[in-house]
Every structure is written in C-alpha cells, then in structure tokens.
C-alpha cells in the first residue's frame, strides 16, 4: 500500500482560509492542554506509541481536508474532515505507531465480511497509511462516518428517558449482530457508544464552526516534531444536532471467539466484568455485563457500581453479594480484599439493585421497577454462564415490556 500525505497548507499566506483561532493568552493555552491529548504523546523519544502530528487545513490521502478535532483515545486521535471527492464529512481515526491500527483494521474487515446489517455499527469505508518520523514505520488511518457524541452526564441530564431507552435497545441490537458473527467487543463502555449527528456537509466551514464551536489551537509544545502539528480543542455537538440513531464503535480490542492471539487490554474499571478482572477468558458474557452497566447508566443517569472509596468491586459485592470463592488470588489489580470472597457475606439492602432503582427512578411505578429489577438481575450475576445473551435479553418479557412503555 502506498503511503501518502500532503504538507500543511500555509495558513498565514492564505488568509482567506479559516481553520480556527490560535491561543492568545495563557488561560486559553491551559484550556486547550487540559482537554486535548497530552503533548508527550508526540515525543518520538518518549513513547513507542507516538501520535501523528497534524494541523487543521491539511489534506490527507489527496482528498480529506481536516477541518476540526473530534477527540482522542489511548492509541489514536480522531479528526473531522471533509471528503473533497464525495463532498461529505467524515471522521479520520489516526492510530499511533504500533499494532493497534492493524488490529482494528482487521476487525473492521471481519465485521464488514460477517455482519449483514451494520447500520448501528461505526464501520470504516476506507483506510490508508501516513508516514511516521521513522522511515520504517507508518500510521494507519481509518475513514469512518461522522457521528455524534458519546454518553456523558451532561447529555443524559438533558435527554428524555424514552430517547435513552431507545439508545439502550439499539445498542443491544448492535451487540447481538456482532455476537452472532462470533465477535466479542471486549471494550464496551460509554465512550464507545455514540448518538448520530445531523449531516453538516452542505454547510460552509464558517457555518460548521458556528454549530460546533470554533477550533482553539496551539502548536504542539515542548517536543521537537518531525513535522508541524497542533493541539486542538475538540468539537462540542449541541443537543439539537443529535439524531435518534445510536451506534457502537471502536473495535480495537475486539476478537473472534476462539482466537488464540488476544489483543491486550480491558474496558475501564466501571464497565469491566468481574470475571475478566479475575483472569477469566473473554466471552460474550463479559460483553453483556458491560452492556448492562451502560443500560443502567442510561436508565439511572449514574453508574450502578461506583467507586465509593474502596473501588468498583467493593461496590459490586455490597450490591450483589460475595464473588466466587475460587476467584480469590486471581484479581488482576492490587488491593483485593478478603471479604469479597467470604461466602458468609450477604448483600447490603441499602445498595441492592432494587434500592438503586427506587432511589434513582422514584417516579417509576411498581410494575416498571419490577421489570427493571428482573432485567438487571439476569445479567448482573457473577457467573458468566448464567447471564442472558443479547438475543435472550432482546426477547425477555421484562425487557420488551419496558421498551414498549417507552415507545421503543
């Protein structure tokens, strides 16, 4: 595959081209650096997983005009670009050096080949390579559809419960599709689930910036770069640009069931199943635990097992009772507590699922609360084999009753 790029446009010479605002004060610089990726990620001497330095206004692969920043993850940055060929906006996921880009590209191909309906999955339409500071390496880029923001407290607080329950159903349907194709997601969390966004490709760049916020940017500081690059404050999608569509994305840790080589990594602690935290192998059941955490997050507005000083696992034990005794000594992190595995422990009624439902949704009638308790209890079980599958949950009478109530 040919590695292609184009040099940054000379923004000073081309004053007609507007690609945001340079920071002018120390306060603006602090604001940008607080929300952008760490500048250390661009240090060739500081990390083997170095990021690709990029400026707004660059054209990549001779067709993608970079217009704004969407965000970043541990091993990638994500940019909003305008496809000069199709005249549509896309997202460019640019991977750091290392194996992450090639693995996600492989899993994207697996999904495209084996999942018939990908309408709720964020799948790539193309990929290409960019050069790196070292002549022997490159950065993989995936061209993805431009979707809206992930789940945050801010957007949940402003969103009707019916919209949130629709998202929960769509996410479960997306998970069922990849599970039927033999694919385990392995990193299901609120950052990998996104609402749709109204297309903006017919707007001028000025109008896009009015809708999403003008980019505030600074040259990447403190690092001797091999090419020019910028830290950019990301887009902010206002609520009126959300659509009802809900997507599952980010397949960087995904695997086919039975794969012998497994990409290293876990979901964030609040979303990771207790079995994975005790060295049990990846399974569809660990995805289902993570899904139910997101389901509860959408329904409650809060995480079901928060860190209350002793960690999320302690919160699970208070709610659900002791972990299996045979898991003792297998915890993947430091700080395991003996009482987690003490079979004499009983759940604390103040922290039970029923108590959480009553506390966070006091307006729900008794029928709804019973349905919700049934739904959560069938997935929040420490035994992976006892958790409902995605297909079983979609056909579960309580799940169907709740979705019907909210018009989903």
Protein Blocks (a to p, Z undefined) as FASTA:
>chain_A
ZZdddddddfklmmmbcgbjadfbfklmmmmmmmmccfklmmmklockbccdddehiaeh
hlaccfbdfbdcfkbccdddddfklopacddddddedjklmmmmmmmmmmmmmmmblmlb
ccdfbdcddddfbfkbccdddddddddddddfklmmmpcfklmmmmmmmmmmmmmmmmmn
opafklacfklcccddddfklpcfklmmmmnopadddddehiacfbdcdddddddddfkl
pcfbdcdehjllgccehiabdceddddfklpcfklmnopacdfklmmmmmmmmmmmmmno
pafbdcehjajklmmmmmnopcdfklgopafbghiafklmmmkbccdfklgmklmmmmmm
mmbcfklmmmmmmmmmmmmccblklpccfklmmmpmklmmmmmmnoZZ
